[in-house]
Amino acid sequence: QVQLVESGGGLVQPGGSLRLSCTAFKSTFTIGDMGWYRQAPGKQRELVAVISSVGTTNYADSVKGRFTISRDNAKNTVYLQMNSLKPEDTAAYYCNAKFPQLSRSYWGQGTQVTVSS
């Protein structure tokens, strides 16, 4: 059973930075797209950023120029560098990884990011 384990969330002041990490454990299968989603209280889960297995990236308009997604395929890990954080970035952040050979994707357990002074 594949497990996605996230880390790096926390409390940060506006304008600050955080780096999230997500590693896929117990996986011997090729990982396709990996992405980060977020869900604020009372709102739907939304895509933040996604990266393909060859490094093609896509970002939500709200985070372009501030967030950077990257991955280390040898470590089955995806990262999200978040700079110039705003209070509206406050949410639970979830990692997602697609496994084409399994015809399914997996989610991490979520990590809380709170931007507040």
Secondary structure, DSSP 4 states (H G I P E B T S, - for coil): --EEEEE--EEE-TT--EEEEEEEES--SPP--EEEEEE-TTS--EEEEEE-TT--EEE-GGGTTTEEEEEEGGGTEEEEEE-S--GGG-EEEEEEEEEGGGTEEEE---EEEEE--
